[in-house]
Amino acid sequence: MNSLESISVSVAADDQLSMAIIDLVAQTSDTDPVELQPLYDVIDPDLLDSLPGETGFTGLEFSYQGYTVTVADASEGIEVTLEETGRSADGSTNGLIDSSL
């Protein structure tokens, strides 16, 4: 895993948010995307993909592959931020942390 404090990217409203998260985690951890734990084990990818057009959505946070993934509404699309959790990505850190950002 590359050492980082956090990294953020903007995702256009018409892009698949779930795939953007998988790609960002894969690039950041220098891992082939097919080697990552399936995202659906942690959060519903269809839910993620529906967020950009969702009225009232402000943000959510979950753990995936040793990162805290923060998804937040931005003026033009969605902002995705990764922060290392400091724990292994063996599944023990997976799960919803907070959906009321």
C-alpha positions as CSV (number, residue, x, y, z in Angstrom):
1,M,0.0,0.0,0.0
2,N,1.4,3.4,-0.9
3,S,1.8,5.8,2.0
4,L,-0.6,8.7,1.9
5,E,-2.6,10.9,4.3
6,S,-5.5,11.3,1.9
7,I,-6.2,11.6,-1.8
8,S,-9.3,13.2,-3.4
9,V,-10.8,13.0,-6.9
10,S,-13.9,14.5,-8.5
11,V,-16.2,12.2,-10.3
12,A,-18.6,13.6,-12.9
13,A,-22.3,13.1,-12.2
14,D,-22.7,10.9,-15.2
15,D,-19.8,8.6,-14.4
16,Q,-20.2,5.3,-12.5
17,L,-19.2,6.2,-9.0
18,S,-18.7,2.5,-8.0
19,M,-16.1,2.0,-10.8
20,A,-14.4,5.3,-10.0
21,I,-13.9,4.2,-6.4
22,I,-12.6,0.8,-7.5
23,D,-10.2,2.4,-9.9
24,L,-9.0,4.9,-7.3
25,V,-8.4,2.3,-4.7
26,A,-6.6,0.1,-7.2
27,Q,-4.3,2.9,-8.4
28,T,-3.6,4.1,-4.9
29,S,-2.8,0.6,-3.6
30,D,-1.0,-0.4,-6.8
31,T,-3.3,-3.4,-7.1
32,D,-5.0,-4.9,-10.1
33,P,-8.8,-4.0,-9.7
34,V,-9.7,-7.7,-10.2
35,E,-7.6,-8.6,-7.1
36,L,-9.5,-6.2,-4.8
37,Q,-12.3,-7.5,-2.6
38,P,-15.6,-7.1,-4.4
39,L,-17.1,-3.7,-3.6
40,Y,-20.5,-5.3,-3.2
41,D,-19.2,-7.1,-0.1
42,V,-18.9,-3.7,1.6
43,I,-21.6,-1.5,0.0
44,D,-24.2,-1.7,-2.8
45,P,-22.6,-0.5,-6.0
46,D,-26.0,0.4,-7.4
47,L,-26.6,2.6,-4.4
48,L,-23.3,4.4,-5.0
49,D,-24.1,4.8,-8.7
50,S,-27.5,6.4,-7.9
51,L,-26.0,9.0,-5.5
52,P,-25.1,11.8,-8.0
53,G,-28.7,12.5,-8.9
54,E,-30.1,11.9,-5.4
55,T,-31.9,14.9,-3.9
56,G,-30.7,15.6,-0.4
57,F,-27.5,13.5,-0.6
58,T,-24.7,15.2,1.3
59,G,-22.2,12.3,1.9
60,L,-21.3,8.9,3.3
61,E,-18.3,7.1,4.5
62,F,-17.3,3.5,4.5
63,S,-14.2,1.3,4.8
64,Y,-12.8,-0.6,1.9
65,Q,-9.4,-2.3,1.3
66,G,-7.8,-0.6,4.3
67,Y,-9.0,2.9,3.3
68,T,-11.8,5.1,4.6
69,V,-13.7,6.1,1.5
70,T,-15.6,9.4,1.8
71,V,-18.2,10.2,-0.8
72,A,-19.5,13.8,-0.7
73,D,-21.7,15.9,-2.9
74,A,-19.8,18.6,-4.8
75,S,-20.9,21.6,-6.9
76,E,-20.3,19.6,-10.1
77,G,-20.5,15.9,-9.4
78,I,-19.2,13.9,-6.4
79,E,-15.9,14.2,-4.5
80,V,-14.3,10.9,-3.4
81,T,-11.6,10.9,-0.8
82,L,-9.4,8.0,0.4
83,E,-7.6,7.9,3.7
84,E,-5.6,5.0,5.1
85,T,-7.2,3.4,8.0
86,G,-4.0,2.1,9.4
87,R,-5.4,-1.4,9.5
88,S,-5.1,-4.4,7.2
89,A,-7.6,-4.9,4.3
90,D,-8.5,-8.4,5.4
91,G,-12.2,-7.6,5.8
92,S,-12.0,-6.6,9.5
93,T,-12.3,-2.9,8.6
94,N,-15.2,-3.2,6.1
95,G,-18.6,-1.8,6.8
96,L,-20.6,1.4,6.9
97,I,-19.1,3.9,9.3
98,D,-21.2,7.0,8.9
99,S,-23.9,8.0,6.4
100,S,-24.7,11.4,7.9
101,L,-21.8,13.5,6.8
